[in-house]
Amino acid sequence: MSELVTAAMIVIGDEILSGRTKDKNIGHLADMLTAVGIDLKEVRIVPDEEDEIVAAVNALRARYTYLFTTGGIGPTHDDITADSISKAFGLVCDYDAKAYAMMEKHYEARGMEFTQARKRMARMPVGATHIDNPISLAPGFKIGNVHVMAGVPSIFQAMLDNVLPTLKTGARMLSATVHCPLGEGTIGGPLGEIQKAHPDTIIGSYPKYAEGSFYTELVVRARDAELLETVRAEVAAMVERLITEAA
Amino acid sequence: MSELVTAAMIVIGDEILSGRTKDKNIGHLADMLTAVGIDLKEVRIVPDEEDEIVAAVNALRARYTYLFTTGGIGPTHDDITADSISKAFGLVCDYDAKAYAMMEKHYEARGMEFTQARKRMARMPVGATHIDNPISLAPGFKIGNVHVMAGVPSIFQAMLDNVLPTLKTGARMLSATVHCPLGEGTIGGPLGEIQKAHPDTIIGSYPKYAEGSFYTELVVRARDAELLETVRAEVAAMVERLITEAA
């Protein structure tokens, strides 16, 4: 059986906490990690404050196989992610020679000044490796098990596409959904019994509300296809039985 | 000057971490708290695991004026929020007499069985007070500074509408936006100088990318209207100057 591979995410930015910007990266990362068999176990959204970022990075990088961050790697004064990650690792944050040269050339070719602000984007912890940014050039970086990426969704997604093939992946969690026209209050008891009988599966129950009434999506998750089918069939039979009883 | 009022949020649910459900509650809570002058300082998304929920609740309720949770208060086996909150407070989790009676009557009036699963929704820490649920009856609850609400967005929003008038609110953070057609690389340096000169404001710079080029939204935040206008004017003048220089 494959090893369990886990991950956490830190979303960095006052603009998410104020509601001004609505995060679009959590759901995308969750989808992509689930697809390759990595379990996202925790997400934290923290403000643009160094102590908060350092504390979250050190708490999460120690607990999970991978940590992903988004936000705070632009050229302005409120972009403090590179400094904060460096501090979390006890490393110096400095201009990365390769990133600096690449960006200098890029701006020169466009007749644009390579300002102090733009130079900030070439800073990273000493020893970090690049995460390519095909959209706006300034790279993200990887240090230890931490992947530092942009907050702008299109850039984050492009960076993540570059990162995913480099990750160790786990046995993919498979899932099967059983639609249930009954509310959770009706199915909760018997569903709990099925969960208890199959501890190697995760059975989720998601209430939905539409047109004035509740229905439920029952999702069985397991890493083993045969087990998944066995439990899915039990859940489907339970729903059929309860529908008959309710009729 | 008004007191600073802070808050944190915990989103509870495997379905958010797997990507199956995309959270809609974080942005809503952020908007509502900002509107009444409460600073949302941290959000955590945690799985349906008691130890994780207890640890997050105890870490955050101690640090902030208020803590809000969403998710995990339904009738099925994976709804463990009431038990976890009780454990975090060292309180017994039991049927609440008022909630039990109200729900019993509700189901009886509809000719529906008050199942064991439905009864689970009447459980809360001893001493908790109700948060009314005008949509599907089963209440959320408040214990200490922790407000426990539903994960289904329509129910969460209705519960929050009941909670907001009960909260101590702070001086509202005001904001003013300056549109900037230049990228962050051009404005980063001078903008940082303005921020340094006005430590009682928060100046955010949000890169946007549309139709192949970057522009920037510069947002000044302050609790004092006069200060806000002073700094907004400085930022606007800076943008004008840089546009002229670039032309």
Interface residues (C-beta under 8 A of the other chain):
Chain A: D14 E15 I16 L17 S18 G19 R20 T21 K22 D23 I26 G27 H28 L29 A30 D31 M32 L33 T34 D39 L40 K41 E42 V43 R44 I45 V46 P47 D48 E52 G74 P75 T76 H77 D78 Y107 M112 E113 T115 Q116 A117 R118 R120 M121 I135 S136 V152 S154 I155 M173 S175 E184 G185 T186 I187 G188 G189 L191 G192 Q195 K196 I202 I203 G204 S205 Y206 P207 K208 Y209 F214 V219 R221
Chain B: D14 E15 I16 L17 S18 G19 R20 T21 K22 D23 I26 G27 H28 L29 A30 D31 M32 L33 T34 D39 L40 K41 E42 V43 R44 I45 V46 P47 E52 G74 P75 T76 H77 D78 Y107 M112 E113 T115 Q116 A117 R118 R120 M121 I135 S136 V152 S154 I155 M173 S175 E184 G185 T186 I187 G188 G189 L191 G192 Q195 K196 I202 I203 G204 S205 Y206 P207 K208 Y209 F214 V219 R221
